[in-house]
Amino acid sequence: MTTFSAEVMHVVGPDERDDHDLTPYLERISEDRYVLVVRKGGTPSLLDRVLAFLRRDPIEAVTVITDDEYEEGDELQVTATATEMQGVFDATDVRKES
């Protein structure tokens, strides 16, 4: 299990899954749940973005499967388990940061 901060960049709700090109594995594990594409590490400052660019160390985007609905731009604290698919996490606990 891993815990990380994240910023929601995109949300796919249970009713929107047919409108997106999800892999069969992702479709199976996300049934009746929300698929969040998040920026791992939260919202980077302008300086962090420039440093990441200069170091050629991109800011990582990952997918989180959760039972709760969130909106783009929400800051989250995620506790999740990695799935067999690289970069996809099954959330056991998600807390919205204020």
Secondary structure, DSSP 8 states (H G I E B T S, - for coil): -EEEEEEEEEEE-GGGGGGS---HHHHHHTTTSEEEEEEETS---HHHHHHHHHHT----EEEEEESS---TT-EEEEEEEE-SSTTEEEEEEEEE--
